[in-house]
Amino acid sequence: MARILTQEGLKKLQDELEDRKIRVRQEIAAAIKEAKEQGDLSENAEYSEAKHQQNENETRIMELEAMLKEATIVEKTTGSSEIRIGSSVVLDCEGKEMKFTIVGTNEVDPTKGLISGDSPFGSALMGRSKGDNVTIDVPAGKLKCVVTLVA
């Protein structure tokens, strides 16, 4: 299954992978070494915790490598009037301005305005253009919006 990523999302995953392979591995190795120096490992909580962290880190490294291997990079298209992955969008929703960037599912961060094209909100916007009226299903009911900008 291909994972859709923007260039920014690709860079973020690559940076995390590099950090985990270098800095995090070194920190965990130091913690394991320190715990071993304390003696009896069978009753050493620090050693058990460090080994647990090592396992979680190696699992995440494998996940990141798989994500990067399966990644399909979507380039931002300047001048496109249609909303797609990578588009930045400004909406007027019942008098309130809302700004989003449509991203792949691995890049979602609603606090930063990054929403998935697969989410109910994102899928309602996909393929739309500036000036389009969009009705979006939200928990409180239906939200009526107008696309005011696509970049």
C-alpha positions, 0 to 999 in steps of 0.5 A: 500500500503506497503512502502518500507524502508531501515533500515536507512529510518525507523530510520529517520521516527521514529526519526522525529515522536518522535521529532514531538511528543515531542519537536515540540508539546512542542514548539507549546504549548508554542507559543499558551500559550504565544499568549493567554496571549496577550489577544483577540484571534480573532485578534491575528496573533501569536495565529492563526499562532501557531494553524496553525503550530499545525494542520500541525504538527498533520497532519504530525504525522498522516502521519508518523504513517501511513507510519511506520504502512505500512512499509516493511523494506528491509535489505541490503544484503551483497554479492549480485551481483544484484541491489535492494532496499538498494544497493549501486551502482557505475556507469561509465557513459561516463567517469564520476563516479556516486554513488547512493544508491537505496532506497524507495520513502520516502527516496529519496534525490538526493543531497545525492545520494539516488534515488528511485528504482521507478525513471527512473534512479533507475528502469533502474538499478534494477536487474542489476549486476556488469559489466552490460551496462545500457542505462538510459533515461535522459532529455538530451537523453540517458546516457550509463553507466557501473555498476562498483560496487554493494554493 
